[in-house]
């Protein structure tokens, strides 16, 4: 296999990442990524501001780099290829405590503070409550207009209700935090608009944390108030910033997986049939892993910077250089997954990197998996005639977001 590692091109000549998907293949990564993966392990690209970075397309290279301590998640590290311009902070306010953008030991310290509710045993204890949420939303959808928008009626409310219950955020405020989240996750949002949305969310959550300090309840924000703020480990502002990260990540990603997964299944009726008739837990678990592998809603790559020299397939990447690990094409690597562009719910896809790998792999993955198992195991069984209520070509995909999905999904039954 020929290795192609263009290094002498100017930034103007380099391909810009992320590349657009083909309009007729909205579930697949951009075709250029497949070409790059076949041509060699590395490729120089440029990101939105013209900065150069190494694009890593192969699965095994991605996992190895994500586990390497010389590969930094710190957005302030030299060479880090940011997704967008940093959010300007109001005078006197520090940048948000997003532990996903930190390295150890500070990353581990903050992550440990919010790990307990996302551990498998506690997540499984929530399964009956999530099942009730899913059933009630399906009841409401069946009693309402037909056709309906699955995003608005079901896909977005399910994870929003779940994360609100876990954090202790009033679901009555969902329009507020969903609206501001949509502003934050669009790649083309102007920096001042993004900063204003971020500040609105921060002020809302800071006030909510203050109420938890005064009157703790049975939720994660109250745990932070009692166990961390009262001991001086966190300030109230720090807790609000952590809450913002968990609130956004906890509803937006899963909502897109529910809607996009449903659309993919409707386009693959042979696979949808597997989930129609009370699938067992093993089948559900396998289906969720395969849909995560196949769809890759985090579709703008995992961004990192090198704090030391690292060798990849005989090429030395230097400290201070940025790398982009394209997990969407990594999960379509034919060296790891046979016939990778085929959706196969019976495939063993557990090694995928949809949730990342290493110390920064997604904290909320047990919760996301459980929610998706409940949704995929219930929706199509209860509404076996579910179908698209528009032409597939009319569906609007979120090409402009940090998280991939559909804006609306009109369905009928």
Kinemage of the C-alpha trace (Angstrom):
@kinemage 1
@onewidth
@group {chain A} dominant
@subgroup {mainchain}
@vectorlist {calphas} color= white
{ca unk a 1} P 0.000 0.000 0.000
{ca unk a 2} L 1.345 3.418 -0.938
{ca unk a 3} L 1.875 5.874 1.894
{ca unk a 4} L 0.977 9.456 0.999
{ca unk a 5} L 2.053 12.093 3.502
{ca unk a 6} L 2.076 15.484 1.764
{ca unk a 7} L 4.241 17.772 3.887
{ca unk a 8} L 5.558 20.390 1.482
{ca unk a 9} L 2.256 21.931 0.418
{ca unk a 10} L 1.399 25.400 1.627
{ca unk a 11} L -1.580 25.827 3.971
{ca unk a 12} L -3.604 27.230 1.059
{ca unk a 13} L -3.087 23.999 -0.882
{ca unk a 14} L -4.008 21.655 1.967
{ca unk a 15} L -7.522 20.157 2.145
{ca unk a 16} L -9.747 21.773 4.749
{ca unk a 17} L -11.063 19.552 7.517
{ca unk a 18} L -13.819 18.566 8.080
{ca unk a 19} L -14.806 17.819 4.504
{ca unk a 20} L -18.481 17.790 3.425
{ca unk a 21} L -20.285 14.494 3.156
{ca unk a 22} L -21.688 13.406 -0.191
{ca unk a 23} L -25.348 14.461 -0.443
{ca unk a 24} L -26.398 10.986 -1.603
{ca unk a 25} L -24.500 9.219 1.232
{ca unk a 26} L -25.392 11.162 4.395
{ca unk a 27} L -24.634 8.238 6.732
{ca unk a 28} L -21.095 7.779 5.397
{ca unk a 29} L -17.933 9.785 6.128
{ca unk a 30} L -16.697 12.085 3.342
{ca unk a 31} L -15.264 10.097 0.435
{ca unk a 32} L -11.939 11.933 0.770
{ca unk a 33} L -11.413 10.305 4.162
{ca unk a 34} L -11.748 6.852 2.638
{ca unk a 35} L -9.172 7.811 -0.001
{ca unk a 36} L -6.764 9.137 2.628
{ca unk a 37} L -7.172 6.009 4.758
{ca unk a 38} L -6.294 3.819 1.786
{ca unk a 39} L -3.363 5.987 0.722
{ca unk a 40} L -1.550 6.141 4.036
{ca unk a 41} L -1.768 6.575 7.793
{ca unk a 42} L -1.298 10.363 7.874
{ca unk a 43} L -2.274 13.428 5.896
{ca unk a 44} L -1.692 17.125 6.507
{ca unk a 45} L -4.908 19.184 6.564
{ca unk a 46} L -5.935 22.649 7.665
{ca unk a 47} L -8.753 23.559 10.024
{ca unk a 48} L -11.151 26.514 9.994
{ca unk a 49} L -8.548 29.191 10.820
{ca unk a 50} L -5.899 27.889 8.429
{ca unk a 51} L -3.876 26.069 11.083
{ca unk a 52} L -2.199 22.889 9.887
{ca unk a 53} L -2.696 19.548 11.622
{ca unk a 54} L -1.998 15.882 11.023
{ca unk a 55} L -5.092 13.885 10.080
{ca unk a 56} L -5.064 10.329 11.477
{ca unk a 57} L -7.505 7.991 9.699
{ca unk a 58} L -6.669 4.447 10.795
{ca unk a 59} L -8.383 2.787 13.740
{ca unk a 60} L -5.367 1.259 15.484
{ca unk a 61} L -3.338 4.467 15.170
{ca unk a 62} L -6.211 6.431 16.685
{ca unk a 63} L -6.575 4.153 19.702
{ca unk a 64} L -2.836 4.127 20.318
{ca unk a 65} L -2.566 7.909 20.145
{ca unk a 66} L -5.611 8.468 22.370
{ca unk a 67} L -3.892 6.360 25.046
{ca unk a 68} L -0.526 8.134 24.738
{ca unk a 69} L 0.270 10.636 27.553
{ca unk a 70} L 2.190 12.785 25.037
{ca unk a 71} L -1.101 13.451 23.253
{ca unk a 72} L -2.781 16.376 24.997
{ca unk a 73} L -6.463 17.320 25.156
{ca unk a 74} L -5.616 20.769 26.525
{ca unk a 75} L -7.100 23.310 24.107
{ca unk a 76} L -4.485 25.841 25.221
{ca unk a 77} L -1.550 23.575 24.368
{ca unk a 78} L 0.700 24.831 21.525
{ca unk a 79} L -0.530 23.551 18.173
{ca unk a 80} L -3.976 22.462 19.373
{ca unk a 81} L -6.347 22.515 16.331
{ca unk a 82} L -9.440 24.128 17.824
{ca unk a 83} L -12.923 23.428 16.478
{ca unk a 84} L -13.780 27.139 16.502
{ca unk a 85} L -12.655 30.442 17.995
{ca unk a 86} L -12.535 30.329 21.805
{ca unk a 87} L -15.479 31.806 23.670
{ca unk a 88} L -14.663 35.217 25.106
{ca unk a 89} L -15.135 35.314 28.873
{ca unk a 90} L -16.762 38.225 30.704
{ca unk a 91} L -14.423 40.309 32.865
{ca unk a 92} L -13.443 38.412 35.980
{ca unk a 93} L -14.849 35.047 34.845
{ca unk a 94} L -12.494 32.163 34.202
{ca unk a 95} L -12.901 29.795 31.259
{ca unk a 96} L -15.313 26.934 31.885
{ca unk a 97} L -14.164 23.857 33.771
{ca unk a 98} L -14.474 21.433 30.875
{ca unk a 99} L -12.427 18.466 32.031
{ca unk a 100} L -12.683 16.958 28.554
{ca unk a 101} L -10.293 19.735 27.490
{ca unk a 102} L -7.759 19.142 30.260
{ca unk a 103} L -4.950 16.707 30.943
{ca unk a 104} L -4.238 14.731 34.097
{ca unk a 105} L -3.979 15.283 36.982
{ca unk a 106} L -6.544 18.111 36.845
{ca unk a 107} L -8.671 16.200 34.342
{ca unk a 108} L -8.827 13.164 36.649
{ca unk a 109} L -9.539 15.294 39.726
{ca unk a 110} L -12.565 16.995 38.188
{ca unk a 111} L -13.836 13.911 36.395
{ca unk a 112} L -13.867 11.920 39.643
{ca unk a 113} L -16.242 14.457 41.161
{ca unk a 114} L -19.008 13.595 38.694
{ca unk a 115} L -18.257 9.940 37.920
{ca unk a 116} L -20.502 8.169 40.440
{ca unk a 117} L -23.923 8.778 38.798
{ca unk a 118} L -22.582 7.457 35.481
{ca unk a 119} L -21.244 4.172 36.834
{ca unk a 120} L -22.911 1.104 35.371
{ca unk a 121} L -24.658 -0.025 38.571
{ca unk a 122} L -26.306 3.353 39.137
{ca unk a 123} L -27.173 3.719 35.466
{ca unk a 124} L -28.851 0.327 35.433
{ca unk a 125} L -30.896 1.343 38.466
{ca unk a 126} L -32.287 4.141 36.291
{ca unk a 127} L -33.437 1.781 33.514
{ca unk a 128} L -37.049 1.408 34.786
{ca unk a 129} L -37.408 5.195 35.029
{ca unk a 130} L -36.028 5.633 31.505
{ca unk a 131} L -38.396 2.921 30.262
{ca unk a 132} L -41.296 4.844 31.793
{ca unk a 133} L -40.164 8.084 30.124
{ca unk a 134} L -39.904 6.353 26.742
{ca unk a 135} L -43.311 4.679 27.064
{ca unk a 136} L -45.029 7.885 28.136
{ca unk a 137} L -43.549 9.853 25.260
{ca unk a 138} L -44.622 7.167 22.797
{ca unk a 139} L -48.129 7.269 24.301
{ca unk a 140} L -48.218 11.037 23.807
{ca unk a 141} L -46.924 10.758 20.260
{ca unk a 142} L -49.535 8.125 19.344
{ca unk a 143} L -52.285 10.305 20.825
{ca unk a 144} L -51.090 13.397 18.982
{ca unk a 145} L -50.797 14.488 15.352
{ca unk a 146} L -49.904 11.920 12.711
{ca unk a 147} L -47.462 12.635 10.998
{ca unk a 148} L -45.167 13.997 13.713
{ca unk a 149} L -41.615 15.246 14.018
{ca unk a 150} L -39.761 12.482 15.841
{ca unk a 151} L -37.027 14.894 16.953
{ca unk a 152} L -39.427 17.247 18.720
{ca unk a 153} L -41.885 14.628 19.968
{ca unk a 154} L -39.465 11.943 21.111
{ca unk a 155} L -35.743 12.031 20.313
{ca unk a 156} L -34.999 15.303 22.098
{ca unk a 157} L -37.333 14.897 25.109
{ca unk a 158} L -36.031 11.442 26.091
{ca unk a 159} L -32.418 12.373 26.945
{ca unk a 160} L -33.453 15.848 28.116
{ca unk a 161} L -35.791 14.376 30.708
{ca unk a 162} L -33.163 11.846 31.777
{ca unk a 163} L -30.282 14.298 32.188
{ca unk a 164} L -32.557 16.813 33.922
{ca unk a 165} L -33.555 14.159 36.452
{ca unk a 166} L -29.956 13.093 37.007
{ca unk a 167} L -28.557 16.615 37.385
{ca unk a 168} L -31.515 18.157 39.149
{ca unk a 169} L -32.348 20.658 36.380
{ca unk a 170} L -36.065 21.519 36.045
{ca unk a 171} L -37.326 20.038 32.765
{ca unk a 172} L -39.750 22.962 32.534
{ca unk a 173} L -36.702 24.992 31.458
{ca unk a 174} L -35.858 22.697 28.544
{ca unk a 175} L -36.703 25.234 25.832
{ca unk a 176} L -34.174 27.624 27.365
{ca unk a 177} L -31.238 25.237 27.588
{ca unk a 178} L -31.977 23.467 24.303
{ca unk a 179} L -32.128 26.784 22.430
{ca unk a 180} L -28.814 27.962 23.843
{ca unk a 181} L -27.207 24.579 23.267
{ca unk a 182} L -28.146 24.736 19.576
{ca unk a 183} L -26.314 28.052 19.329
{ca unk a 184} L -23.181 26.625 20.971
{ca unk a 185} L -22.876 23.505 18.823
{ca unk a 186} L -23.154 25.145 15.404
{ca unk a 187} L -19.738 25.560 13.819
{ca unk a 188} L -20.624 28.826 12.077
{ca unk a 189} L -22.050 30.620 15.125
{ca unk a 190} L -20.287 34.015 15.461
{ca unk a 191} L -18.026 34.185 18.538
{ca unk a 192} L -20.044 36.969 20.191
{ca unk a 193} L -23.290 35.042 19.743
{ca unk a 194} L -21.691 31.882 21.118
{ca unk a 195} L -20.316 33.826 24.090
{ca unk a 196} L -23.753 35.278 24.882
{ca unk a 197} L -25.402 31.836 24.807
{ca unk a 198} L -22.646 30.418 26.997
{ca unk a 199} L -23.096 33.234 29.498
{ca unk a 200} L -26.877 32.739 29.649
{ca unk a 201} L -26.412 29.065 30.429
{ca unk a 202} L -23.747 29.821 33.009
{ca unk a 203} L -25.910 32.352 34.832
{ca unk a 204} L -28.878 29.985 34.835
{ca unk a 205} L -26.864 27.068 36.221
{ca unk a 206} L -24.991 29.225 38.721
{ca unk a 207} L -28.315 30.354 40.164
{ca unk a 208} L -29.555 26.736 40.202
{ca unk a 209} L -26.431 25.539 42.015
{ca unk a 210} L -27.015 28.283 44.580
{ca unk a 211} L -30.477 26.847 45.244
{ca unk a 212} L -28.961 23.364 45.679
{ca unk a 213} L -26.492 24.732 48.239
{ca unk a 214} L -29.375 26.179 50.243
{ca unk a 215} L -31.718 23.208 49.779
{ca unk a 216} L -29.997 19.992 48.589
{ca unk a 217} L -32.084 17.356 46.807
{ca unk a 218} L -31.352 13.861 45.489
{ca unk a 219} L -29.422 14.801 42.352
{ca unk a 220} L -25.894 15.361 41.054
{ca unk a 221} L -25.858 19.136 41.503
{ca unk a 222} L -26.851 18.660 45.124
{ca unk a 223} L -24.050 16.119 45.550
{ca unk a 224} L -21.597 18.699 44.251
{ca unk a 225} L -23.060 21.288 46.610
{ca unk a 226} L -22.839 19.070 49.686
{ca unk a 227} L -19.672 17.098 48.975
{ca unk a 228} L -17.536 19.513 46.963
{ca unk a 229} L -18.608 23.137 47.390
{ca unk a 230} L -19.017 22.890 51.156
{ca unk a 231} L -15.525 21.407 51.485
{ca unk a 232} L -13.910 24.034 49.277
{ca unk a 233} L -12.951 21.583 46.498
{ca unk a 234} L -15.168 23.494 44.062
{ca unk a 235} L -16.537 27.002 43.972
{ca unk a 236} L -20.177 27.560 43.070
{ca unk a 237} L -18.993 28.973 39.732
{ca unk a 238} L -16.905 25.855 39.073
{ca unk a 239} L -19.890 23.617 39.792
{ca unk a 240} L -22.049 25.623 37.384
{ca unk a 241} L -19.425 25.242 34.671
{ca unk a 242} L -19.260 21.473 35.194
{ca unk a 243} L -23.050 21.332 35.109
{ca unk a 244} L -23.085 23.146 31.762
{ca unk a 245} L -20.775 20.547 30.227
{ca unk a 246} L -22.876 17.641 31.529
{ca unk a 247} L -26.191 19.218 30.561
{ca unk a 248} L -25.157 19.919 26.974
{ca unk a 249} L -23.408 16.583 26.430
{ca unk a 250} L -26.146 14.685 28.232
{ca unk a 251} L -29.025 15.559 25.930
{ca unk a 252} L -27.703 16.726 22.550
{ca unk a 253} L -25.595 13.699 21.613
{ca unk a 254} L -28.140 11.044 22.568
{ca unk a 255} L -30.986 12.959 20.924
{ca unk a 256} L -29.111 12.942 17.637
{ca unk a 257} L -28.330 9.234 17.940
{ca unk a 258} L -32.013 8.438 18.503
{ca unk a 259} L -33.188 10.379 15.454
{ca unk a 260} L -30.308 9.528 13.126
{ca unk a 261} L -30.380 5.880 14.200
{ca unk a 262} L -34.091 5.699 13.471
{ca unk a 263} L -33.578 7.206 10.027
{ca unk a 264} L -30.774 4.753 9.262
{ca unk a 265} L -32.953 1.835 10.320
{ca unk a 266} L -35.881 3.040 8.214
{ca unk a 267} L -33.487 3.062 5.259
{ca unk a 268} L -32.348 -0.482 6.131
{ca unk a 269} L -35.611 -2.394 6.718
{ca unk a 270} L -33.824 -5.738 6.993
{ca unk a 271} L -31.946 -4.390 10.019
{ca unk a 272} L -35.011 -2.669 11.464
{ca unk a 273} L -36.812 -6.016 11.410
{ca unk a 274} L -34.316 -7.322 13.975
{ca unk a 275} L -35.681 -4.799 16.493
{ca unk a 276} L -39.381 -5.228 15.788
{ca unk a 277} L -40.212 -8.274 17.875
{ca unk a 278} L -39.046 -7.891 21.489
{ca unk a 279} L -35.293 -8.268 20.903
{ca unk a 280} L -33.328 -9.755 23.796
{ca unk a 281} L -30.791 -7.696 25.723
{ca unk a 282} L -27.793 -9.107 23.866
{ca unk a 283} L -29.340 -8.210 20.512
{ca unk a 284} L -30.152 -4.707 21.735
{ca unk a 285} L -26.655 -4.186 23.065
{ca unk a 286} L -25.152 -5.328 19.768
{ca unk a 287} L -27.497 -3.067 17.792
{ca unk a 288} L -26.529 -0.013 19.829
{ca unk a 289} L -22.790 -0.637 19.368
{ca unk a 290} L -23.187 -1.093 15.621
{ca unk a 291} L -25.275 2.054 15.203
{ca unk a 292} L -22.704 4.014 17.201
{ca unk a 293} L -19.938 2.655 14.978
{ca unk a 294} L -21.838 3.218 11.757
{ca unk a 295} L -23.188 6.723 12.390
{ca unk a 296} L -20.488 8.576 14.343
{ca unk a 297} L -22.395 11.675 15.382
{ca unk a 298} L -19.141 13.227 16.674
{ca unk a 299} L -18.038 13.842 13.116
{ca unk a 300} L -15.423 16.617 13.274
{ca unk a 301} L -12.667 14.470 14.740
{ca unk a 302} L -11.052 14.351 18.153
{ca unk a 303} L -8.586 17.202 18.389
{ca unk a 304} L -5.273 16.882 20.223
{ca unk a 305} L -1.834 18.507 20.486
{ca unk a 306} L 1.509 16.776 20.947
{ca unk a 307} L 3.569 17.586 24.033
{ca unk a 308} L 6.362 15.256 22.922
{ca unk a 309} L 7.579 13.655 19.707
{ca unk a 310} L 5.460 10.655 18.657
{ca unk a 311} L 6.110 8.142 15.900
{ca unk a 312} L 3.238 6.933 13.718
{ca unk a 313} L 4.030 4.246 11.167
{ca unk a 314} L 7.608 5.376 10.806
{ca unk a 315} L 6.826 9.104 10.699
{ca unk a 316} L 7.859 11.333 13.594
{ca unk a 317} L 5.255 13.887 14.629
{ca unk a 318} L 6.809 16.732 16.589
{ca unk a 319} L 5.911 18.306 19.912
{ca unk a 320} L 3.788 21.390 19.313
{ca unk a 321} L 1.999 19.926 16.284
{ca unk a 322} L -1.736 19.325 16.217
{ca unk a 323} L -3.490 16.112 15.276
{ca unk a 324} L -7.067 15.314 14.299
{ca unk a 325} L -8.247 11.745 14.873
{ca unk a 326} L -11.125 11.196 12.441
{ca unk a 327} L -13.196 8.672 14.386
{ca unk a 328} L -15.865 8.434 11.669
{ca unk a 329} L -13.455 6.892 9.171
{ca unk a 330} L -11.591 5.063 11.942
{ca unk a 331} L -14.802 3.203 12.670
{ca unk a 332} L -15.026 2.305 8.991
{ca unk a 333} L -11.504 0.827 8.849
{ca unk a 334} L -11.658 -2.429 6.815
{ca unk a 335} L -8.624 -3.734 8.693
{ca unk a 336} L -10.813 -3.919 11.811
{ca unk a 337} L -14.430 -4.213 10.620
{ca unk a 338} L -15.353 -6.469 7.709
{ca unk a 339} L -17.378 -4.703 5.012
{ca unk a 340} L -17.363 -1.576 7.211
{ca unk a 341} L -19.782 0.500 5.131
{ca unk a 342} L -22.564 -2.040 5.715
{ca unk a 343} L -24.940 -1.622 8.664
{ca unk a 344} L -25.101 -4.991 10.420
{ca unk a 345} L -26.802 -5.021 13.825
{ca unk a 346} L -25.493 -8.514 14.548
{ca unk a 347} L -21.871 -7.435 14.096
{ca unk a 348} L -19.564 -7.340 17.122
{ca unk a 349} L -18.720 -3.627 17.011
{ca unk a 350} L -17.730 -3.159 20.638
{ca unk a 351} L -14.200 -1.933 19.826
{ca unk a 352} L -15.455 1.190 18.041
{ca unk a 353} L -14.089 4.612 18.983
{ca unk a 354} L -17.407 6.486 18.912
{ca unk a 355} L -16.907 7.274 22.618
{ca unk a 356} L -13.174 7.841 22.239
{ca unk a 357} L -10.514 5.793 23.991
{ca unk a 358} L -8.154 6.113 26.925
{ca unk a 359} L -8.581 8.402 29.918
{ca unk a 360} L -10.760 10.854 27.972
{ca unk a 361} L -13.305 8.370 26.699
{ca unk a 362} L -16.852 9.600 27.227
{ca unk a 363} L -17.895 9.712 30.888
{ca unk a 364} L -21.573 9.311 30.021
{ca unk a 365} L -21.276 6.286 27.747
{ca unk a 366} L -23.017 3.849 30.163
{ca unk a 367} L -25.998 6.216 30.354
{ca unk a 368} L -26.089 6.774 26.595
{ca unk a 369} L -25.924 3.034 25.920
{ca unk a 370} L -28.738 2.303 28.363
{ca unk a 371} L -30.981 5.044 26.949
{ca unk a 372} L -30.403 3.869 23.391
{ca unk a 373} L -31.095 0.252 24.325
{ca unk a 374} L -34.406 1.255 25.861
{ca unk a 375} L -35.331 3.464 22.892
{ca unk a 376} L -34.317 1.022 20.148
{ca unk a 377} L -35.925 -1.849 22.045
{ca unk a 378} L -39.240 -0.032 22.502
{ca unk a 379} L -40.001 2.449 19.718
{ca unk a 380} L -40.148 0.076 16.745
{ca unk a 381} L -41.841 -2.686 18.731
{ca unk a 382} L -44.605 -0.348 19.874
{ca unk a 383} L -44.933 1.410 16.499
{ca unk a 384} L -44.134 -1.351 13.988
{ca unk a 385} L -45.591 0.690 11.095
{ca unk a 386} L -43.292 3.673 11.716
{ca unk a 387} L -42.217 5.182 8.398
{ca unk a 388} L -40.885 8.386 6.894
{ca unk a 389} L -43.528 11.019 6.188
{ca unk a 390} L -41.379 12.794 3.609
{ca unk a 391} L -38.944 11.941 0.864
{ca unk a 392} L -35.520 10.934 2.126
{ca unk a 393} L -33.970 13.635 -0.052
{ca unk a 394} L -35.918 16.293 1.863
{ca unk a 395} L -34.309 15.459 5.221
{ca unk a 396} L -32.032 18.268 6.452
{ca unk a 397} L -28.825 16.973 8.053
{ca unk a 398} L -26.689 18.860 10.568
{ca unk a 399} L -23.645 19.303 8.383
{ca unk a 400} L -22.964 22.619 10.131
{ca unk a 401} L -22.770 21.302 13.695
{ca unk a 402} L -20.164 19.820 15.987
{ca unk a 403} L -22.682 16.995 16.503
{ca unk a 404} L -24.203 15.285 13.462
{ca unk a 405} L -27.871 14.430 13.126
{ca unk a 406} L -31.074 15.687 11.528
{ca unk a 407} L -32.953 18.881 12.279
{ca unk a 408} L -36.352 17.248 11.859
{ca unk a 409} L -37.552 13.724 11.169
{ca unk a 410} L -41.171 13.651 9.923
{ca unk a 411} L -42.637 10.200 10.584
{ca unk a 412} L -46.029 8.571 10.268
{ca unk a 413} L -47.522 5.237 11.326
